[in-house]
Structure formats: structure tokens, C-alpha cells
């Protein structure tokens, strides 16, 4: 299958070009509680899902900051779309940790979609030919559109956990065709409804060792992107989505303010000094969070190009990501509040952005207690820093 050549600049332009379509279909996406198949396929054909796939497999191997800008632009149009793209893009990071032949078989076309759940919610029991995998995985964002499903699992042999050299239980992601998975109708939520983050399950599915990411160490591509831990890259995209969402909320608010005169007031909302002050404060908060976020992303990438993406750079970017997520939610809340009674209607994008933003804050990878983990590193008393 031949797709248009893609570069960081062309991918950003593609995001800007498709944004009006995403915006026009946002109600449809929300009502469906997942991405429509034709939309997901269009995104795949334009290259969005292969931004972090190695070039040896036909991917783009894009640098970090331009990738995040793509997520941000998509989020301005529809946060659910941006979320599904970000999750699928980070899911492709499993490919370099598979045997070359397996990775090539999985990503045999440039429009393949891979999605899944890193959390080890499954159980894999050793058997002839590999492992038998069973389990149920929540929060399978975008999995209903995927060709291949990742499922984090714990591994057992003769009923006992398989352990690594340090004596710790081994957990890995198995990769299975989507038709081996049963999707459950569990995604009835307050926000990010269009992500289709439903539960899925497997029962006694045979998976060979060749389809277990990282089971047998393989030479990983030396490109900077793959020197950054997968867990760090999984979390970082949420900051870009929150920033794009916050920008969309302020744009909606400004458009509303020029036309709205609140009950009991004589001037449009946009002319009131209290509104102008609150708008300016929200604007500077969003700009500051965005500046820090991209500064830290560039610093981590620079370190990765020197093969030195250490914990200092990773902690800084995780801290900036936490701040971006919190700021995006706060800006959305401010915009919702300043919009007054107009914000409460389901036809208002302000209420949807408010709901979406606060679902992002609930994700385990950007939960508030991670501040203490980062703080433990900053104070020289590291605790739980493997999360970074």
C-alpha cells in the first residue's frame, strides 16, 4: 500500500488540515463512544499512527516535540481523537522489542493500527508452543479500531511466577490479532467518551514467545526515540492533549463572550473588566505550561540524541506533563465558569471540554501523587522513581 510521504512538518500540516473534519464529527464521535471506523482508517492512511514506528518498518520515527505538536493540534479539534492517536502511537513502541520478523509481520502495511493496555492485567501460563493467555483489561482506548491488540500480562510456569535475574515477576505485553479479543460494552463515562476505552478480554489464547514484547532481548534500534523508556513516552502525550484542549476552551470562550450579554448586565461579556482579567490569567497560565512542557521535551530529546536520557530529564518532562494536564483542566474549568449558564447545555463545547479535561487528570500516569515521586528525586531521597 502506497501512502503519501510524511515528515514532521507534513504531519503537522495534515493535523491542521483534518482538524475541521474532526470538529464537525465530534458529536458523532461522542455519541458512538468510539472513533468511527472510517475516520480511524483515514487517520491511519495519512500516517498519524506510524509516527513512532521505526523507519525500517515503514514508519516515520518522528522526533518527540513535533509528535507532541500533532497531538496538540488534534486535541484542539477533538480530544478523544487525539487520545486514541496518542495511545496507538505509544503502543507501536512495542515493535522494536519484538523479533524483526515478528515486527514486520505485525506492521506489514503502513496503515496498521496497534493499541492496547500496558498494565499487566492478564495471566500467561506456559504451555507447548508458548503461553496460554487469559484476562480482562480495562481502558482499552482505540482498541476497537485496531488490527493488533497489546495486553500486559504476568507470566507463570508450572503455576509459579516467571522471574527476572533480580527475582522480580516478569511482566510483558503480548500482541494478538484483534479477532482473538472480545470487546465489552463498559465505556459509559463523563468525558473522553469518544475514545472507546472499553474493557476487553481473552480466554486461553495461545501466544508464541515471538509475539511477547521484550521476552527475549533483541537489538533495539539506536535512534533517539527508542532510548527513551516506553513508560515515559506513554505518559508525555497526555500533556499535549491537555494543552490543546485548554486552547480550544479559550477559543470557544472568546467566541461566546463577543456575543453574550449576561442577564442583568448591559455590556457583552467580552467588554467586562472582570472577564478580561480572568481571561488574561487563564491565557498566561496556558502559555507558561506549554512553554515549560516543550522546553522539557526538547531537553529530553537532546539528551536522547547523546544517549544520555537520564532520570533528570525524564523527571523534568514528567513534572511538566503533570503541570500541563492540571493547567489544561483548570483553564477548561475557568472557561466553563466564565461561560455562565450557556456552558451547561450539551450543545456547548465548553461543557464537553470541561468533562474531557477532568478525565485526563484521572489517568494513573498523571495522577497527583506523582508529584511526591518527582519531589523525592529532586530532594535526593528517591522513592518509586521507576515510574519515571
N, C-alpha and C positions, 0 to 999 in steps of 0.2 A: 504494500500500500504506500503510495507516494503522498507525502504531506508537504506543505509549503515550508521552505527553510525558515528556521526560527533562531533568533538571537535574543539576548536580554532586552534590547530596545524594541524589537518586533513583538516580543511577548507583552511588553507594557503597552504598546500600541494596540495589540489585539485585545487586551483587557479593556482599554478605553473604548474601543470600537464596539465590543459586545455589551458594555455596561447598559446602554439604553434598552437593549433586549431583555437583559436580566431584570431591570427595573420594571419594565412593562409586564413581566411574567411573575412578579413577586407574589401577587395574590394567589396565582395558580400554584406556585411552589408551596406557599404556606398551607393552602387547602389540601394539597396532596400529601403533605407531611414527608416529602422526599423530593429529590430532583426528578423531573420528568426524564424518561429515558432518552428522548431526542435531544434534550438540552445537554445532558451528560455526555452523550456521544459527540455532539458538536464541540464541546469543550475539549474532549479528548482529541478530536481530529485537528484542532487548532494548536495542540501541543501543550496545553496547560498541565496535564497530568504527568508529563515526562520531563519537567523542569529539573528534577534531581536524579534522573536516570543517567547512568554512565554513558558517555558518548560511544563506547564500544558496543552498547546495546541499542544504539539509535536514539539515545536521549540527548538532553541539552547540557546537562552538568552545569547549570547556571550558578553564578556566584550568589552569595547569601542576600545581600541588600537588594539587588534588583528583583530577586524572587519575592522578597517580602513586600516590595512595592506593588507587585502584581496582586498579591493577596489583598493589599490595602485598597487598591482600585476596585477589585471585585466586591469587597465588603461595602464600599460606598453605594454600590448598586443593589446588592442583596447579600447580607451577612451569611445566610445559610449556604449560598453557592460558594462563597469564599471559604467557609468552614470545610465543606466537602472537598474542595480542591486542595486545601492545605493538608487535610488528613491523608488524602490519597497520595499527594506528593511526598509527604514524610514516610508513607508506607513503602514507597519504592526504595527506601534506604535499606530494605532487607535484601535487595537483589545482589549487591556486592559481597554479601556474606553467604551466598549460595555457590555451589559448583558452577563453573562457567556454562556448562551445557544445560544445567537446570535453569539458570537465569535466562539464557537465550530461549529456552522452550516456553518459559512463562511470558517473557516480553518479546514474543515473536512478531508482534505488529506494533507500530508506533502509536496506535490508538488504544492500546490495552489500558484497563483501569484496575488498579490494585488498591484494596482498602481493608481495614480490619482493626483489631484491638490488640495492643501490646500487653495489657495486663494478663498475667498467667491464670486465667480462669478455667482452663481445660486440664484434663489429665491424659497423659500419653503413656500407655503401657507397652513395654517391649514385647514383640512377637516376631515370628518368622517374616522377613521382608520389611521390617521397620517397626512402627509403633501403631497401636490402635488408639485413636484419639476420640474422646468424648468430652462434652462440657457445654456450658451456656455462657455467652459473652454479652454483657450489656454495652450500650453506647457504640454500636457499630455504624458510625457515621458514613454515609455514602455507600455502604456495602451492597445495597440492593441494585446499584448501578455497576458494580464491579464484575470483572471477569474472573479474578482470583481473590481469595479471602485469606488474610493473615489472622492467626488465632494463637495468642500467647498461651503456653501450656507448661505444666510441671511434668517431669519425666520419671518413670518408675521402671525398675527391672526386678522381676520376682517379688513384686509387692513393696520393694524398698526404693526410696528416692535415689535417683542417679545424682551423684555429687561431683563437683569440680575438684581441682587439685587442692583447693583450700578447705574442702569438706562442706561446701555450701551446696544446697539443692540447685540443680541446673534447671533453668527456665529458658525456653526458646520460643520462637514463632514458627508454627507450621504454616505451610502455604498449600491451599487446596482449591480446586476449581469451585466456582460459585454454586454449581449444581449439586455439590455434596453438602451444602449448608441449608438448614431450614430457617427462614426468617419469621420472627414472631411479631405480632402487632402490638408492640408495647410503647411506641413513641407518641404518647399523648401528653403534651408538655406546655409550659407557659411561653417559652421562647426558643428561637432557633428551630422552630417546628419543621422547616423545610429541609433539615439535614438528614432526615430519615435515620436518626441514630437509634434504631431499634435493636432489641436483643436478637441474637442468632444462636443456633445450637447445632451440634454434631453428635451423632451416636455411632460409636465404634467404626470410625473412618480410618482405613489403612493409609498411613503416610510413610513413605520411604525416607531414609536418612537424607537422601539427596534433596528433599523438599523441606528440610528443617534449617532455618536460617541460623548460621553460626554453629551448627552441630559439629562439623569438622572444620577446623580453621582453614581458610583459603586465603591466598594473597589478595588483599584488598587494594583497589585502585589507589594510587598515591595522590590523586587530585585533592586539593584543599578541602573540598566539600566532605570527603569521607574521612578526614582526620578529626572532624568534629563529632563527638559522641551522638549517637542516634537520639538519645533522650533529650539532649539539648536542642536538637533541631525539631523534635516533636513539639516542644513547648513554645518555641520562639514565634511561630506563625500566629499564635493567638493574640500577640501584641499588635501585629499589623492589622488583624481583623478588627480589634477594638478601636484602633486609631481611625480606620476607615469608617467604621460605624459612627464614631463621635463626630467626624467631619460631616457625614450625611445628616446627622441630627441637627447640627448647627445650620446647615444649608436649608433644611426644612423649616427650622425656626425663623430664620431671616425672611424666607418667602412668606411665611404665615404672618409675621409681625407687620409687614408692609400693608397687609390687607385687613388686619384685625383691630377693631376698637372694642376693648373690653366693656362690659356692662358698667355703667356709672362713670365712664371716662369720656372725655371729649376729643382726645387725640389718639391716632393709631398707636398700637403698641410700640412700633419702631421709633416713635418720637419721644417716648417716656425716658427720662434720665435714669430711673432705677433699672429699667430693662437694658438700656445701653451699657450701664455699668456691669450688670450681671453677664451680659453677652461678652463684653471685653474680657472679663475674668475667665470665662469658660474658654475663650479663644486662646488666651495666653497659656492656660493650663495644657490645652491640647497641643499647642505648638512646642511647649517645653518638653512634654512627654515624648513627642515624635522626634525631636532633636536628639534627646538622650538615647532613645531606642536605636536610631540609625547610627549614631556615633558608636555605640557599643557593638552593633552588628558589624560595622566596618572594622573595628578593632579586633574582634574575634576572627574575622576573615583574614585580616593582615597577619595575625598570629598563625593561622592555619596554613597560610602560604609559606611560612617559615618553619612549618612542622612544630609549632610551639603553642598550640591552642590549649593553654593550661587552665587551671581552675580559676585564676584571677579573671581572665577574660570571660570564661563561662559564667562565673558568679555575677559579673557586671552585667552581662546581657540578660541573665535570668532576672536580676533586680530591675533592669529597665523594662523587661517584659511585664513583670508584676505591676509596675507603675503605669505602664501603658494600658493594661487591662483595667486597672482601677480608675484611671483617668477617663478612659472611654466610657465606662459605666457612669461615672459622676457627671460627665458632660451630657450624656443621654438623659440622665435624671434631671439635670438643670433645664435642658431644652423642653423636656416633658412638662416640668413645673411651670416654666415661663409661658408655655403654650396655653395654659389655663384649661378651661372646660373643653376647648377644641381638641385637646390631646386625648381625651378619654374614648373617643369614637374609634371603632375598629377600622374605619376608613382613614384614620390618621396614621401616617408613618411614624410619628413621634412615639406613639404607644408601642408600636412593634419594635422600634429600635431600643426603647427603654427595656422591654422584655428580653429581647435578644442579648443586650449588653449584660444583663444580670445573670443570664445562663452561662455566659463565658466565665464570669467570676467564680462559678461553682466547680469548674474543672479541677481535678486533682493536681494537675501540673502548674496551676497558677493560684493555688489556694493560699490564703493569707499567712498560714503558719510557715510557709517557705521563707518569709522574712527572717525568722529566727535561724533557719538553716544558713542563710546567706550571712546573717549577723555573726553566727558562730565562726564562720570563716574570716570575716573582717576583724573579729576580736582576737583571732589566734587560738580559739578554742573550738576547732571544727567538730561538728556533730551532725551526722546524717548527710554529709556533703556529697555522697554518692548520687543524690538526687540531682546534682548539678552537672 
